[in-house]
Amino acid sequence: MAQVKVYDQDRKEVGELSLAPEVFEVEVKPEILHLVVRQQMAAKRAGTHATRNRARIRGGGRKPWRQKGTGRARAGSGRSPLWRGGATIFGPQPRDYGFKVNKKVRSLAMRMALSARLAEEGGLMVVRSIDMPEIKTKLFSQVAKNLGLKKALIVLEEEDNNLSLSARNIPGLKVLTQDRLNVRDILTHPQLVLIEGAAKAVSERLK
């Protein structure tokens, strides 16, 4: 069972926390992480692109000229894809890019991402709490400096409006609650900061 140090917001050691090995000491398989991150990114695509096919082009009901005798090629509609102002052949249409990944695979990928951060030197830090008496970016910037945070994901046990609003203008830092923790955010932030209550909640949820 992994033992990690618990710090306060001034980076002073205040205790230790045992992390469940079935959550934080899992063998990392890049193909599983890649699959889940790809699924997350695909689900975020709007898929609202569209081009007009023949059914959506106005006009074109009348035959431009008679079938024979003009010396010109046959034409049945003025909105043919071959004509200027005509329809688009096989153009993109609105669609959902999302695809399904089994719940067990998503859970496994989360455990792998957490394990990868713990295995890295300075990749995972547990903090007892971060108290923000008011919404003030300057105050949180000092806390981030004390903890040595540059590009970090901070995971809270529950929503803290003061902390979230204080941190949102600091480049490289992202704050979210433990129930919104996801693989992509863990992997895109080299530093993972877990509030002690959030670390326990995540561990219980993923066991």
N, C-alpha and C positions, 0 to 999 in steps of 0.2 A: 504493500500500500504506500503510495507516494505521500511524503510529508512536505508541505510547502510552508514557507514563512508567511505570516500575516502582518501587514504593515498598516500604520495609520496614514492619514493624508499628508503627513510631513515626512514620510518614508522612515519612520522609526518602527522597529520591530516590536510587535505587541503580542505575539503568540504564534501558534502553529495550527495547521489544518490538515487533516487526513483526507486525501482524495481517493475516491473509489477506483481501484485498478481496472475494473471492467468498463470504465468511462474514460479514464485519463491515461491508460497504459495499453492501448490497443495497437496492433500492428497496422501501419499505414499502407494502404494500397492506392497509388495515384489514380488508377483507372476508376475506382469508386468515387473519389473526390471529383474527378473530371466529369463524370456522368451527372452527378448531383448539381454541380455548378452550372453545367450546360443547361440542365432542366430549369434552374432558377432564372438564368438569363433569357431562355426561350419564353418563359411564362411572362416576362416583363415586356416583351415586344408587343407593340400596339396592334400590328397586323391590319391597319386601316387603309393601306395603299389600294388604289383601284384605278383601272382604266376602263373606258367605255367600249363594250362589245357591240355587235350589230343590233342587239335588242335595245340598247340604251342610246343609240344615236338618233337624233331627230331627223325626220324626213326620210327620203329614199324609197318611198312607197311606189312612186311612179317610175315606169321604165324610161330611161333617159332618151332612147331612140328606138326605132323599130329594129326587129331582130335581123332582117336581111336588107340588102340593097343599098346601104349607105357607104360601104367600103371600109367601115370602121369595125373594130372588134366588138363582139357581142357584149352587152352590158345590161344587167337586170336591175341595178340599183345605183343611185348616186352616192351611196354611203358604203360602197365596197371597201374593204381594207386596202385595196390597191390604189384607191383614189385619195386625193388631198381632202381632208375633212372627214375621211371615212373612219371605220372602226379599227380597233387594235386586235390583231390576231394573237390569241393565247397570252394576253397581257395579265399582269398581276391583279388578283381580286382579294377582297377582304378575307382573312383567314386567321385561325388560331394556331400559333406556332408551338403551343405547349404540348408536352408529352408526359406520360405517366411514369413515375418512378415509385416502386413499392415503398411503403412506409418503413419497413425493416431496413431497406437499403439507405433511405434518407437518415434514419437514426444511426446506422453504422457509420455513415459518412460524417455525421456530427461528432461522434466519438473519436473517429480518426483525426478530424481537424483539431479537436481539443488535445488529443495525445501528441500531435505534431507540435503544437505550441508549447506544451509542457516539456517536450524533449529538447527544445531549443533553449540556449542560454539566454535568459532574460525575455523569453517569449511569453511567459504567463506570470502574472502577479496577482496576489489576493490582497485586497485592501479591506480593512474593518468597515470603514464607511467614509463617505465624502459629504461633508456638511456644507451647504451653501445657504447662509442666512438671507441672502437676497440675490436677485438676478444681476450679476456683475461679471462681465467677461474678464475683466482685469483680475478679479479674485480667483476665478477658476484657472486663469493662465498661470498664476503663481503656484496653485496646487499641481498643475500638470508639470511645471518646471521642477517642483520638489520631488515628484514621482519619476521624473526623467522620461516623460512621454513625448513622443514626436509624431509617430503615426500609429495611433492606438485605438482599439475598440474597447469602450468601457461598458460593462454589462451590469445593470442595476437589478435589484430584486423586484422593485416596483417603480412605477413612474414617479420621477422627481422633477417637477416643472422648473424649479429654480436652477437645478444642475443642467438640465437639457438645454434650456435657453441660454445659459451662461457659456456653454461649450460649443454652440452651433456655429459661431463665427470664427472658431479657431481651426485653421487648415490642418487636415490630417487626423483630426479627432472625431470620433462618432460615438454617440451615446444611445443605447437601446436597452429595453428591459429583457430579462432572461427568457420570457416566453416568445420573444421575437428574434432570439439568437438563431443565426443561420450559417451555413458552411461558407458561403461566398464572403460574407463580412469577416469571418474569422481568418480566412486565407489571404484576404487583401490588406489586412492590417498586421504588420509584423509583431505588434505588441497587443496582448490580450489582458485586460484588467478586469478581474471579477470581484465585485463587492462580495464580502463573505457570505451574506445571505443568499446571493444569486448563485454562488458556487455550490452551496448546499442544495438549492432548488434544482439546478441543472443536473447535479449528480443523481438526485433522487428520481428525476424525470427520465433519465437515460439509462438507468440500471437495467 
